[in-house]
Amino acid sequence: MRRVESPPFWEGDMLKELQKVFDQWYRATSDPRWMGLTSPETIDRRAGISLEDFIEEYEKPGIPVLLTDITEKWKAASAWAKEHLLERHGDAMFRTGSGFKLSLRNFFTYLDTQHEHKPLYLFDQNYPTNAPQMMDEYAIPEYFTEDLFKLAGEDERPPWRWILYGPAGSGVPFHTDPRGTSAWNAVLYGGKRWAMYPPTIHPPGVGPDDDDYYNAPTALKWWLKVYPLILHPDMKPLECHQRTGETIFIPSGWWHTVYNTEETMAITQNFVSNANFDRVAADLIDSDDEFANYFKGVIKEERPDLYDQWKRIAGTMNADSSASSATSTSTDESSDDE
């Protein structure tokens, strides 16, 4: 009897349709609130920490932390409630993570009616232009005011600040932030579950670095499909359920995935400081693109001390590259001899 390895109706387009149904099943059978209630709390929560202690205990060693006493001082804590945003900025255009643009009023209407397994997620960097009033309603926390990319100028620096608004069940797959930057993310209302891995651990279930940038399952699918199979304690991520009013620090190079446990409004910014400059410089040197060369010139002019650091990093990277090439050539020659 001939064995059928793969039913023909599972091939081609039908396989894609079955995968879509599979994805929708995850969303339809999961309660986002449960994701928050079951989160292990393995990330520190701190209030009233001094700038010096933050730098020494968290930023320099590259350790995530939740800061619980920042947003209560902002006008945004009340002004960014859904009804107030709709009243003041309902006609302003905002961008979603997929690049789709729509008015805030239409986005809120969409939120009330959608049942998608990958819902639209507001991920807008142009709010300073489209809704400038919002700029006066929050302040960069003192822990993150140092930002060396400011030396490049507002028009030249890479995108660095975003308004985030997502429905319960939305999220972002595992990724690291661009250019080696660190980040902070403040929740004005709602909740987010985070899973994080340091730069030395590649998250289970996530594809290799040289593949697609987001070569990872959706946040929900990762927690439901991959997470239960992580049995070794050393491979467990750091996790937390970030609540209204809390601000999380994401160190440079850390992998992270985020899942909104309820409808959530947040703001996030990326930054470069002395603590993460080595990683940022290495990323820029490796990319060798237009901005990297521009920023190198800015550093040379404005911060000679950091320019010396840049040159040392470049020299080390070139030496490592040369050694790797020499080893590869030697191996090839040995193979030829054999």
GUFI-324378 format. One record per residue (C-alpha): x, y, z; residue number from 1. Coordinates in steps of 0.25 Angstrom, whole numbers. Layout:
((X; Y; Z); NUM);
...
# end
This chain:
((0; 0; 0); 1);
((6; 14; -4); 2);
((8; 23; 8); 3);
((3; 37; 6); 4);
((13; 46; 12); 5);
((5; 59; 11); 6);
((-10; 61; 7); 7);
((-10; 69; -6); 8);
((-21; 78; -1); 9);
((-11; 83; 10); 10);
((-1; 88; -1); 11);
((0; 102; -7); 12);
((-11; 112; -5); 13);
((-19; 103; 4); 14);
((-7; 101; 14); 15);
((-7; 117; 15); 16);
((-22; 117; 18); 17);
((-20; 106; 28); 18);
((-9; 114; 35); 19);
((-18; 126; 35); 20);
((-29; 118; 42); 21);
((-18; 113; 52); 22);
((-14; 127; 55); 23);
((-28; 132; 57); 24);
((-31; 120; 67); 25);
((-20; 125; 76); 26);
((-26; 139; 77); 27);
((-40; 133; 78); 28);
((-37; 124; 90); 29);
((-28; 133; 98); 30);
((-33; 143; 108); 31);
((-23; 155; 108); 32);
((-25; 157; 123); 33);
((-21; 143; 126); 34);
((-7; 147; 120); 35);
((-6; 158; 130); 36);
((-10; 150; 142); 37);
((-1; 138; 139); 38);
((12; 146; 137); 39);
((24; 143; 145); 40);
((29; 156; 151); 41);
((44; 154; 149); 42);
((48; 169; 146); 43);
((50; 179; 157); 44);
((40; 190; 161); 45);
((46; 202; 166); 46);
((41; 216; 171); 47);
((49; 228; 176); 48);
((62; 222; 170); 49);
((73; 233; 168); 50);
((79; 235; 155); 51);
((93; 231; 160); 52);
((87; 218; 165); 53);
((79; 215; 152); 54);
((92; 217; 144); 55);
((100; 208; 153); 56);
((90; 197; 156); 57);
((83; 196; 143); 58);
((88; 204; 131); 59);
((103; 201; 132); 60);
((101; 186; 134); 61);
((89; 185; 124); 62);
((78; 180; 133); 63);
((63; 183; 130); 64);
((55; 190; 141); 65);
((41; 196; 143); 66);
((40; 210; 149); 67);
((27; 212; 155); 68);
((26; 227; 159); 69);
((29; 235; 146); 70);
((16; 237; 138); 71);
((8; 242; 150); 72);
((15; 255; 148); 73);
((10; 256; 134); 74);
((-2; 264; 128); 75);
((-3; 252; 119); 76);
((-7; 243; 130); 77);
((-21; 249; 129); 78);
((-20; 257; 116); 79);
((-18; 244; 108); 80);
((-30; 237; 112); 81);
((-37; 231; 100); 82);
((-49; 241; 101); 83);
((-40; 253; 102); 84);
((-31; 249; 90); 85);
((-43; 247; 82); 86);
((-48; 261; 85); 87);
((-35; 268; 83); 88);
((-28; 260; 72); 89);
((-40; 252; 66); 90);
((-37; 257; 52); 91);
((-21; 256; 53); 92);
((-15; 245; 44); 93);
((-7; 234; 51); 94);
((1; 223; 45); 95);
((0; 208; 48); 96);
((12; 198; 49); 97);
((8; 193; 36); 98);
((9; 207; 30); 99);
((-6; 209; 28); 100);
((-10; 223; 32); 101);
((-24; 227; 37); 102);
((-30; 238; 46); 103);
((-30; 235; 61); 104);
((-46; 235; 60); 105);
((-46; 224; 50); 106);
((-35; 216; 57); 107);
((-44; 216; 70); 108);
((-56; 212; 62); 109);
((-48; 200; 56); 110);
((-44; 196; 70); 111);
((-58; 195; 74); 112);
((-62; 186; 63); 113);
((-49; 178; 59); 114);
((-47; 163; 62); 115);
((-34; 161; 55); 116);
((-23; 151; 59); 117);
((-13; 162; 56); 118);
((-20; 175; 58); 119);
((-15; 189; 54); 120);
((-6; 195; 64); 121);
((-4; 210; 64); 122);
((11; 212; 64); 123);
((13; 227; 60); 124);
((25; 235; 60); 125);
((19; 248; 54); 126);
((11; 252; 66); 127);
((19; 264; 68); 128);
((14; 270; 55); 129);
((0; 264; 54); 130);
((-3; 266; 69); 131);
((7; 276; 74); 132);
((-1; 278; 87); 133);
((3; 264; 92); 134);
((18; 269; 93); 135);
((15; 278; 104); 136);
((8; 267; 112); 137);
((20; 258; 116); 138);
((34; 259; 119); 139);
((46; 250; 116); 140);
((49; 244; 130); 141);
((62; 249; 136); 142);
((68; 235; 134); 143);
((68; 236; 119); 144);
((71; 250; 116); 145);
((85; 247; 111); 146);
((84; 244; 96); 147);
((96; 245; 88); 148);
((88; 244; 75); 149);
((83; 258; 78); 150);
((96; 263; 73); 151);
((92; 259; 59); 152);
((81; 268; 59); 153);
((66; 266; 58); 154);
((65; 264; 43); 155);
((77; 255; 42); 156);
((75; 245; 53); 157);
((68; 232; 51); 158);
((53; 231; 56); 159);
((53; 230; 71); 160);
((40; 233; 77); 161);
((26; 227; 75); 162);
((12; 228; 81); 163);
((7; 213; 83); 164);
((-8; 210; 83); 165);
((-13; 195; 82); 166);
((-25; 187; 85); 167);
((-25; 175; 95); 168);
((-18; 164; 88); 169);
((-9; 172; 79); 170);
((6; 171; 81); 171);
((20; 171; 75); 172);
((29; 159; 72); 173);
((42; 157; 78); 174);
((52; 167; 72); 175);
((64; 176; 77); 176);
((64; 191; 75); 177);
((71; 197; 63); 178);
((85; 203; 64); 179);
((88; 197; 77); 180);
((80; 207; 84); 181);
((73; 206; 98); 182);
((59; 209; 100); 183);
((48; 213; 110); 184);
((33; 210; 109); 185);
((23; 217; 118); 186);
((8; 212; 119); 187);
((-2; 223; 121); 188);
((-13; 213; 122); 189);
((-15; 198; 120); 190);
((-5; 187; 122); 191);
((6; 180; 114); 192);
((13; 166; 117); 193);
((28; 166; 113); 194);
((38; 155; 111); 195);
((52; 159; 110); 196);
((65; 152; 107); 197);
((79; 158; 108); 198);
((88; 159; 96); 199);
((95; 146; 99); 200);
((83; 138; 98); 201);
((75; 136; 85); 202);
((61; 134; 88); 203);
((55; 120; 86); 204);
((46; 119; 74); 205);
((52; 131; 67); 206);
((60; 130; 54); 207);
((74; 133; 51); 208);
((79; 148; 51); 209);
((82; 148; 36); 210);
((67; 144; 33); 211);
((55; 153; 33); 212);
((56; 164; 44); 213);
((44; 159; 50); 214);
((46; 144; 48); 215);
((38; 140; 60); 216);
((24; 136; 63); 217);
((14; 146; 68); 218);
((15; 150; 83); 219);
((3; 141; 86); 220);
((7; 129; 78); 221);
((21; 130; 84); 222);
((15; 129; 98); 223);
((5; 118; 95); 224);
((14; 110; 86); 225);
((28; 112; 90); 226);
((28; 117; 104); 227);
((22; 104; 110); 228);
((34; 96; 104); 229);
((45; 104; 111); 230);
((48; 95; 122); 231);
((62; 99; 126); 232);
((62; 110; 136); 233);
((74; 117; 129); 234);
((66; 118; 117); 235);
((54; 125; 123); 236);
((52; 140; 119); 237);
((51; 151; 129); 238);
((36; 155; 130); 239);
((27; 165; 135); 240);
((13; 170; 134); 241);
((14; 185; 132); 242);
((3; 193; 138); 243);
((-3; 207; 136); 244);
((7; 217; 140); 245);
((19; 208; 139); 246);
((31; 211; 131); 247);
((40; 200; 126); 248);
((55; 201; 122); 249);
((60; 192; 111); 250);
((75; 191; 111); 251);
((83; 192; 98); 252);
((83; 179; 90); 253);
((72; 172; 98); 254);
((62; 163; 91); 255);
((48; 166; 95); 256);
((33; 163; 91); 257);
((21; 170; 96); 258);
((6; 166; 97); 259);
((-5; 176; 101); 260);
((-13; 170; 112); 261);
((-24; 180; 110); 262);
((-26; 193; 101); 263);
((-13; 200; 103); 264);
((-8; 214; 101); 265);
((7; 216; 102); 266);
((19; 225; 98); 267);
((33; 220; 95); 268);
((47; 226; 91); 269);
((60; 220; 87); 270);
((73; 227; 92); 271);
((88; 226; 92); 272);
((96; 229; 104); 273);
((110; 227; 109); 274);
((106; 214; 115); 275);
((102; 208; 102); 276);
((111; 215; 92); 277);
((120; 203; 90); 278);
((109; 195; 84); 279);
((103; 206; 76); 280);
((116; 210; 70); 281);
((119; 195; 67); 282);
((105; 194; 60); 283);
((108; 207; 52); 284);
((122; 203; 48); 285);
((117; 190; 43); 286);
((105; 196; 35); 287);
((115; 207; 29); 288);
((103; 214; 23); 289);
((100; 229; 21); 290);
((96; 232; 35); 291);
((107; 224; 41); 292);
((117; 232; 33); 293);
((110; 245; 37); 294);
((109; 242; 51); 295);
((124; 238; 51); 296);
((127; 252; 46); 297);
((118; 259; 57); 298);
((125; 251; 68); 299);
((139; 254; 63); 300);
((135; 269; 63); 301);
((126; 270; 76); 302);
((132; 258; 85); 303);
((146; 255; 82); 304);
((147; 246; 94); 305);
((136; 237; 88); 306);
((142; 238; 74); 307);
((155; 232; 81); 308);
((146; 221; 86); 309);
((139; 219; 72); 310);
((153; 217; 66); 311);
((157; 207; 76); 312);
((144; 199; 73); 313);
((146; 200; 58); 314);
((161; 195; 60); 315);
((156; 183; 68); 316);
((145; 180; 58); 317);
((155; 180; 47); 318);
((165; 172; 54); 319);
((154; 161; 57); 320);
((149; 162; 42); 321);
((164; 160; 37); 322);
((166; 148; 47); 323);
((153; 142; 42); 324);
((157; 143; 28); 325);
((171; 137; 30); 326);
((165; 125; 37); 327);
((155; 123; 26); 328);
((166; 124; 15); 329);
((175; 114; 23); 330);
((163; 104; 25); 331);
((160; 105; 10); 332);
((175; 103; 6); 333);
((176; 91; 15); 334);
((163; 85; 9); 335);
((170; 87; -5); 336);
((182; 80; 0); 337);
((174; 68; 4); 338);
# end
